[in-house]
């Protein structure tokens, strides 16, 4: 287990206290762990679903993607689309 010393403002301390009471947590450390568990998926890059990867690879094989040597080529194609 890793221990950390953190500095909280008065507002942040109140938020942890409310979370602790609302969810019946034992201490503020549990409240911090609860928040990390709840919101970590939003901040970490999710893994692509296997069916999506297969779909993209299929499009790559069938030539549905275009390759550009310069950014100017891409901009011209977007203008003319």
C-alpha positions in Angstrom: 0.0 0.0 0.0 1.3 3.4 -0.9 0.8 6.3 1.5 0.6 9.9 0.4 0.3 13.2 2.3 -2.0 15.6 0.4 -3.0 19.1 1.2 -6.7 19.8 0.9 -8.5 23.1 1.0 -11.5 23.6 3.3 -14.0 22.9 0.4 -12.2 19.7 -0.7 -12.2 18.5 2.9 -15.9 19.1 3.1 -16.6 17.2 -0.2 -14.7 14.2 1.1 -16.6 14.3 4.4 -19.9 14.4 2.6 -18.9 11.5 0.3 -17.7 9.6 3.3 -21.1 10.0 5.0 -23.2 9.5 1.9 -21.6 6.2 0.9 -20.9 4.9 4.4 -17.1 4.9 4.0 -14.8 4.5 7.0 -12.4 7.3 6.4 -11.3 10.0 3.9 -8.8 7.7 2.4 -11.7 5.4 1.4 -13.5 8.5 0.0 -10.4 9.3 -2.2 -10.2 5.7 -3.4 -13.9 5.8 -4.2 -13.5 8.9 -6.3 -10.5 7.5 -8.1 -12.4 4.3 -8.9 -15.4 6.1 -10.1 -13.7 8.6 -12.4 -10.5 6.8 -13.5 -12.2 5.3 -16.6 -13.1 8.9 -17.8 -9.5 10.0 -17.7 -7.6 6.9 -18.8 -7.6 5.9 -22.5 -10.1 3.1 -23.0 -9.2 0.0 -24.9 -10.7 -0.3 -28.4 -13.4 -2.9 -28.8 -12.2 -5.9 -30.9 -15.0 -5.6 -33.4 -14.1 -2.0 -34.0 -10.4 -2.9 -34.6 -11.5 -5.6 -37.1 -13.7 -3.1 -38.9 -10.9 -0.6 -39.3 -8.5 -3.3 -40.5 -11.0 -4.4 -43.0 -11.3 -0.8 -44.3 -7.5 -0.6 -44.5 -7.4 -3.8 -46.6 -10.2 -2.7 -49.0 -8.7 0.7 -49.7 -11.3 2.8 -48.0 -8.6 5.0 -46.5 -6.6 7.6 -48.4 -3.0 8.4 -47.9 -1.6 11.9 -48.2 2.0 13.0 -48.6 1.4 16.5 -47.4 -1.2 18.4 -45.3 -1.9 20.5 -48.3 -3.2 17.5 -50.3 -5.6 16.7 -47.5 -6.9 20.2 -47.3 -7.4 20.3 -51.0 -9.5 17.1 -50.9 -11.6 18.5 -48.0 -12.2 21.7 -50.0 -13.3 19.7 -53.0 -15.5 17.2 -51.2 
